[in-house]
Amino acid sequence: MKYFGTVIVAASRFTMCLHRAKIKYFQSLNAIMGKIGDMQAVGLILSLTASNCLPILLYGLEAGSLTNAQVKSLEYAYNASFVKLFKSFDANVVSACQYYTGFLPARHALDLARLRFYSSLSAQVDSLPGFLCKAVGGDELLQVTTKYNVTLPASNLSIKKQIWTFFKNEHGY
């Protein structure tokens, strides 16, 4: 079933299909790289990818939980632009390129969107979405806030700073 651009799959738990989003992501990415043509304009390509392609790939995913296989599939799609631009399939090189160009890896970008979503919900104490977030999504919320050492509600800037600190410490940059 397609709802607000997100394909929901019949399963025993809430699951989303990422196939259509990945197709649209690669179409947008190929259009950008085809129009620019000059693969030396790394900053321009990455900036256009972040503003035009990444929202297509991550749309609506902060509201649901993904399996590890789905996250790896997203990471593969997201890393494709870095693999092509920096001509390396090595995960450590791709991670270093992401760090030094100022782009979070897909897993952390998804967690950033998720934390921002949870933060806005936790600020709405008296609303139904805020209540449901605390009643039903408490385990996911606790897991992601503990991972990045974030206390909600928090500002978007402080959340982003905590995730960047985690990414930096994770790889020793």
N, C-alpha and C positions, 0 to 999 in steps of 0.2 A: 504494500500500500504506500502510495506517495502522499506525504503530508508536508506542506510548506517547503518543498524541495528536498526533503529527506525521505529516503526509501526505508520503510519499516518492514522488517521481515517477520514472518510467522515463526515463533520459536517459544520455548518454555520460559524464556526471560526476554526482556526488551533488547532487541538487536536491530542494528541498522546495516543496510547494504552500502558499501563504499564504492562499488564498481562504477556507477554513473559519475560520482564526484571525481574519481581518478581519471576517467575518460575526459571530462571537461577540463580538469587541471592540465593534463598533457596537451589538449588542444590549445589552451591558452598559452602554455609554455612554448609550444612549437610556433605559435603565431608570433610571440614576442621575439624569439630567437630568429625566426625567418625574416621578420621585418628589419631587425637591427643588422643581422648579417655579420657584423664585426664581433667576433668572440673575445676581442681584447677589451671591450667595454663592460668589464665585469661588474662594476658598481651600478651601472645603468640597468643591466639585465637583472641583477639581484634586487634592485629597488622596484623595478616593474613587476618582477615575480612576486615579491612580498605584498605589493599593493593590489595586484590583479589576480594572481593565481592562488596564493595561499588561502585567501578567504573562500575560494571555491572548494578547496580541498577540506578545510576545517569547518565548513558551515554546519552549524547545529550539533556538532559533536560534543560540545561542552556539557550538553544537557543529558547525555547518555554515557553508559560505560562501555568500553570497547574491550574485546579480548586481546590477548598478547599478539595473536596472529593478525588481527586487524591493525593494531598499532605498528607492527613490523611492515605490513603492507603500505600503510601511510608513510612510514619512514623511507621505504624504498622509493615511492613516488616523489616525495619531497627531496630526497638526496639526489635524484636524477639530474636536477639542474646543477648541483655542485659537482657531480661526477663529470658532466659534460663540460662545464666551464673550466675546471681545474685538471681535467684529464687524468683522474685517479680513481680507482675502485677501492682503494684502501680505506677502511672505516676510520682509522686514526687520522689520516690526511683530510678526509672529508670533515671530520669533527673539528680539526684545527682550522680548516678554512672557514667553517661556520663561525667559530669563536672569533677569529681575527677579522672577519667581515661584519661582525655584529649581528649574526642571525642565530637564533636558538635552534637546536635540533627539533625535529617534528614532535618527538615525545614531550619535550619541555614546552614547546609552543602550545601544544594541546593542553598540558597541565596549566599553563598560564591562562589560557582562555577558560578553563574549568574553574580555576581559583577566582578569577574575576567574576564569573557567573555565580559561584557560591557566595562570594563576598557581597554581591548585590542582593542575593536572596536572604542572606543572614542579617542584612541591615533592615529588611522588611519584617520585623518581628510579628506584627499583627496581621499579616496578610496570609492568605491560603498557600501561595507558593512558598513563603518562608516557613510556614508550619510543616508543609510536606517535605521540604528539604531537610528539616531537622528530624522529622519522624521517619522518613523512608530512606533518605540519602545520607544518614549519619555516618555509616561505615565508610563510604567513599570519601566523604568530607574529612573525616578523621585521618584516613590514610594519606590523602594528598596534602593536608595541612601539616601533618607530622613529617612527611618526607622532606618538605621544604622549610620547615620550622616557621610557619606563618600562623598568626593569630587573627581570626576573622571577627568582625569586619576590618578590613585593611584597605589602604589606598592602592590604586593600580600601580603607582610608582614603587611602593614598598614591596608589593608582590613580585613585580618584575625584578627588583634588586635581589630579592631572596633567591629567585630561580636562577639568575645569572651567577650568584655566589655559589649555588649548588653545582651548576654546570662547570664553573671554573675549578672548584675543588675536586669534582668528579674526575676530571682529566688532568689535573695538576698544572694548569696554565698560570 
